[in-house]
Amino acid sequence: MDKDYIHIILADDDEDDRMLFTDAFEEMKINTKVNTFNDGVELMDYLNTPNAVLPNVLFLDLNMPKKNGIECLNEIKKDDRFSDIAIAIFSTSSSEEHIEETFVLGANIYIKKPSDFTTLKKVLSDVVTINWQYYTSGLNRDNFLLRL
């Protein structure tokens, strides 16, 4: 099924972050459809629903209640149905341990959440317009961490 929009999902327990995320996409000139989930359990319930519309890009917060981003990443990477989803870790953490762990588990890019709205829009625009086929063909530690 060909879509004329980029389907984006964000799983993040912070209501303000979800609102800023959706507001940023509404202001951009990119045709997107954005869905948000409050935690990893809601996200995985949705993804495992028969006939769920899978996202082109999934933004995962690491620190969520019930099921964190690492647990979701693990589940997603173990299921072949989700192999075409580009996964962006979207976290306030810039810990080397988190960056390394998510890289090893197969996330496509790691983004430290920007502190201002203008930078957020730029980062989100950059991420959704990446040629993911090229970007994921040879995962490279050097381009894994998105530098602002």
C-alpha positions in Angstrom: 0.0 0.0 0.0 1.6 3.3 -1.1 1.0 6.3 1.1 1.4 9.9 0.2 2.5 10.8 3.6 5.2 9.8 6.1 3.7 7.9 9.0 5.4 8.8 12.3 4.9 7.3 15.8 6.3 8.7 19.0 6.2 6.7 22.3 6.9 9.1 25.1 5.4 9.4 28.6 5.9 13.1 28.8 2.8 14.9 27.7 4.6 18.2 27.0 7.1 16.4 24.8 4.3 14.7 22.9 2.5 18.0 22.3 5.7 19.8 21.2 6.5 16.9 18.9 3.1 17.0 17.2 3.1 20.8 17.0 6.5 20.7 15.3 5.2 18.4 12.6 2.1 20.5 12.1 4.3 23.5 11.4 6.5 21.7 8.9 5.9 21.6 5.2 6.2 17.8 5.2 3.1 15.6 4.7 3.1 13.4 7.8 0.6 11.6 9.9 1.7 11.5 13.6 0.5 9.1 16.3 1.7 9.2 19.9 1.6 6.7 22.7 2.0 7.3 26.4 4.2 4.3 27.1 5.8 1.2 25.7 2.9 -1.1 26.5 0.5 1.1 24.5 3.0 1.3 21.6 3.5 -2.5 21.5 -0.3 -3.2 21.8 -0.8 -1.0 18.8 2.0 -2.5 16.7 0.8 -6.0 17.5 -2.8 -5.2 16.4 -3.7 -7.0 13.2 -3.7 -4.6 10.3 -2.0 -1.9 12.3 -0.6 0.8 10.0 3.1 0.5 10.7 5.2 3.7 10.9 7.9 4.7 8.5 9.8 6.2 11.5 9.3 5.3 15.1 10.6 7.7 17.8 11.2 5.9 21.1 11.8 7.6 24.4 14.0 5.5 26.7 12.6 6.3 30.1 8.9 5.3 30.1 6.9 3.5 32.7 5.5 0.0 32.2 7.8 -0.8 29.3 10.8 1.3 28.5 12.3 2.2 25.1 15.0 -0.5 25.4 12.4 -3.2 26.0 10.3 -2.0 23.0 13.4 -1.8 20.8 14.2 -5.4 21.7 10.7 -6.6 20.9 10.5 -4.7 17.6 13.9 -6.0 16.4 12.9 -9.6 17.2 9.8 -9.5 15.0 10.3 -9.6 11.2 7.0 -7.7 10.6 8.7 -4.6 11.9 11.9 -4.9 9.9 11.1 -1.9 7.6 10.5 0.6 10.5 13.3 3.1 11.0 13.8 3.5 14.7 15.0 6.8 16.2 15.8 6.8 19.9 14.5 10.2 21.2 15.8 10.8 24.7 17.0 13.4 27.2 19.8 11.0 28.0 23.1 11.4 26.3 24.8 8.7 28.3 27.4 6.7 26.3 25.9 3.5 27.8 22.4 4.3 26.4 23.9 5.3 23.0 26.0 2.1 22.8 23.2 -0.2 24.0 20.6 1.1 21.5 23.2 1.0 18.7 24.0 -2.6 19.4 20.3 -3.5 19.7 19.7 -2.1 16.2 18.2 1.4 16.5 18.9 3.5 13.4 19.7 6.9 15.0 20.0 8.4 18.5 18.7 11.9 19.1 19.1 13.9 22.3 15.9 15.8 22.7 16.5 19.5 21.7 15.8 22.1 24.3 14.1 24.6 22.0 11.2 24.4 19.5 13.2 25.7 16.5 15.9 23.1 16.9 13.3 20.4 17.5 11.6 21.2 14.1 15.0 21.1 12.3 16.0 17.8 13.9 12.6 16.2 13.1 12.7 17.5 9.6 16.2 16.1 9.1 15.3 12.7 10.5 12.1 12.2 8.5 13.7 13.2 5.2 16.7 10.9 5.6 17.1 8.4 2.8 16.6 5.5 5.3 17.4 2.8 2.7 20.9 4.3 2.3 21.2 5.2 5.9 20.5 1.8 7.2 22.4 -0.3 4.6 25.5 -0.2 6.7 24.9 0.9 10.3 27.8 3.1 11.2 28.6 4.2 14.8 29.8 7.6 13.4 26.4 8.6 12.0 24.3 6.9 14.7 24.3 9.9 17.1 22.6 12.9 15.5 24.7 15.9 16.3 22.9 19.2 16.7 
